[in-house]
């Protein structure tokens, strides 16, 4: 198994890069979602409760990276919701 092999620092650099592609946009969406918490559908609130229980249980029991893969679609749904409903991006064009 891979756990028996010695890890080089390059492996951790790749993991850090790919995790930041998901975590940074998620953290950027926390404030707009908190400001508009009354406009969030109940289905997404239930998904977030499942997310919190899953992460909490994983932290208490075992924390392997492969157990967090099912959470990626939930994070992407939250990012998509916040960018589609709560965040407006305007591109300024020079005249």
SULUR-V506768 format. One record per residue. N is the residue number from 1. PHI is phi in whole degrees, 0 to 359 (999 if undefined). Layout:
N,PHI + N,PHI
This chain:
1,999 + 2,293 + 3,293 + 4,277 + 5,279 + 6,280 + 7,263 + 8,264 + 9,299 + 10,296 + 11,295 + 12,289 + 13,296 + 14,295 + 15,297 + 16,297 + 17,296 + 18,288 + 19,291 + 20,290 + 21,295 + 22,258 + 23,287 + 24,297 + 25,297 + 26,296 + 27,293 + 28,291 + 29,268 + 30,295 + 31,295 + 32,298 + 33,291 + 34,295 + 35,291 + 36,247 + 37,293 + 38,281 + 39,265 + 40,277 + 41,296 + 42,297 + 43,296 + 44,285 + 45,293 + 46,295 + 47,297 + 48,291 + 49,295 + 50,300 + 51,302 + 52,294 + 53,294 + 54,294 + 55,294 + 56,298 + 57,293 + 58,293 + 59,292 + 60,286 + 61,266 + 62,207 + 63,237 + 64,254 + 65,298 + 66,291 + 67,282 + 68,265 + 69,298 + 70,296 + 71,277 + 72,299 + 73,298 + 74,294 + 75,297 + 76,292 + 77,295 + 78,295 + 79,296 + 80,296 + 81,298 + 82,291 + 83,284 + 84,275 + 85,251 + 86,247 + 87,250 + 88,248 + 89,251 + 90,246 + 91,260 + 92,276 + 93,250 + 94,280 + 95,287
